[in-house]
Amino acid sequence: MHDHDGHGHHHHDHASDLTETEKLKTLITNWISHNQGHAGSYNTWGKRAGDGGHAKSAELIAKAAQATLDINVLLEDALKELD
C-alpha cells in the first residue's frame, strides 16, 4: 500500500483478478506463440543440418517443426472453445 494525495491505495496483481478462463486464454495464446518460435528455430536448424550433409536429421527436425505447428492447431481449437 502507498499513499496518493493523502489516501491509501492498494495495487493488485492484475493476473490474480483474471478468471480461470481468462488465465487459460492467456496461457494458450502464449503457448501458441512460444511454439511458433520453436518451429521457426527447428526449421532453421533443420536446413542447416541438411546443408551440412545430415539429410536424415534434417528430415526428422522438419517433422518436429510440423508436429509443433500441428500442436498449435489443437491449441487454437481449444482457444476457440473458450469463447
Kinemage of the C-alpha trace (Angstrom):
@kinemage 1
@onewidth
@group {chain A} dominant
@subgroup {mainchain}
@vectorlist {calphas} color= white
{ca met a 1} P 0.000 0.000 0.000
{ca his a 2} L 1.177 3.517 -0.732
{ca asp a 3} L -0.247 6.998 -0.387
{ca his a 4} L -1.780 9.106 -3.206
{ca asp a 5} L -2.648 12.634 -2.074
{ca gly a 6} L -3.352 11.541 1.465
{ca his a 7} L -5.429 8.461 0.750
{ca gly a 8} L -4.242 4.899 0.836
{ca his a 9} L -4.293 2.900 -2.364
{ca his a 10} L -3.795 -0.816 -2.838
{ca his a 11} L -2.288 -2.186 -6.018
{ca his a 12} L -3.500 -5.606 -7.055
{ca asp a 13} L -1.792 -8.191 -9.165
{ca his a 14} L -3.967 -7.970 -12.265
{ca ala a 15} L -3.251 -11.602 -13.154
{ca ser a 16} L -4.940 -12.654 -9.919
{ca asp a 17} L -8.002 -10.600 -10.911
{ca leu a 18} L -8.480 -12.694 -14.054
{ca thr a 19} L -10.997 -15.500 -14.195
{ca glu a 20} L -9.735 -19.031 -14.738
{ca thr a 21} L -10.986 -18.820 -18.335
{ca glu a 22} L -9.108 -15.569 -18.932
{ca lys a 23} L -5.953 -17.080 -17.449
{ca leu a 24} L -6.340 -20.145 -19.668
{ca lys a 25} L -6.814 -17.967 -22.771
{ca thr a 26} L -3.647 -16.064 -21.909
{ca leu a 27} L -1.698 -19.267 -21.321
{ca ile a 28} L -2.841 -20.870 -24.555
{ca thr a 29} L -2.056 -17.720 -26.536
{ca asn a 30} L 1.443 -17.672 -25.015
{ca trp a 31} L 1.936 -21.374 -25.727
{ca ile a 32} L 0.996 -20.849 -29.379
{ca ser a 33} L 3.474 -18.000 -29.723
{ca his a 34} L 6.172 -19.991 -27.938
{ca asn a 35} L 5.602 -22.971 -30.210
{ca gln a 36} L 5.803 -20.780 -33.318
{ca gly a 37} L 9.213 -19.614 -32.163
{ca his a 38} L 10.354 -23.180 -31.641
{ca ala a 39} L 9.047 -24.290 -35.040
{ca gly a 40} L 10.959 -21.467 -36.714
{ca ser a 41} L 14.128 -22.443 -34.900
{ca tyr a 42} L 13.640 -26.102 -35.842
{ca asn a 43} L 13.238 -25.156 -39.489
{ca thr a 44} L 16.375 -23.006 -39.413
{ca trp a 45} L 18.448 -25.721 -37.831
{ca gly a 46} L 16.902 -28.453 -39.943
{ca lys a 47} L 18.013 -26.569 -43.043
{ca arg a 48} L 21.491 -26.209 -41.569
{ca ala a 49} L 21.566 -29.935 -40.851
{ca gly a 50} L 20.590 -30.640 -44.449
{ca asp a 51} L 23.158 -28.197 -45.787
{ca gly a 52} L 25.732 -29.958 -43.616
{ca gly a 53} L 25.006 -33.317 -45.199
{ca his a 54} L 22.767 -34.676 -42.442
{ca ala a 55} L 19.710 -35.412 -44.556
{ca lys a 56} L 18.004 -37.817 -42.138
{ca ser a 57} L 18.426 -35.425 -39.204
{ca ala a 58} L 17.121 -32.585 -41.369
{ca glu a 59} L 14.062 -34.660 -42.250
{ca leu a 60} L 13.355 -35.508 -38.622
{ca ile a 61} L 13.805 -31.909 -37.488
{ca ala a 62} L 11.400 -30.779 -40.219
{ca lys a 63} L 8.887 -33.335 -38.912
{ca ala a 64} L 9.368 -31.961 -35.389
{ca ala a 65} L 8.668 -28.445 -36.699
{ca gln a 66} L 5.482 -29.650 -38.381
{ca ala a 67} L 4.407 -31.540 -35.264
{ca thr a 68} L 4.857 -28.345 -33.257
{ca leu a 69} L 2.626 -26.473 -35.714
{ca asp a 70} L 0.097 -29.323 -35.517
{ca ile a 71} L 0.031 -28.857 -31.742
{ca asn a 72} L -0.774 -25.197 -32.348
{ca val a 73} L -3.810 -26.181 -34.402
{ca leu a 74} L -5.106 -28.116 -31.397
{ca leu a 75} L -4.338 -25.214 -29.074
{ca glu a 76} L -6.077 -22.765 -31.429
{ca asp a 77} L -9.136 -25.031 -31.437
{ca ala a 78} L -9.033 -25.190 -27.626
{ca leu a 79} L -8.832 -21.390 -27.509
{ca lys a 80} L -11.891 -21.066 -29.789
{ca glu a 81} L -13.833 -23.402 -27.500
{ca leu a 82} L -13.295 -20.987 -24.608
{ca asp a 83} L -15.262 -18.211 -26.348
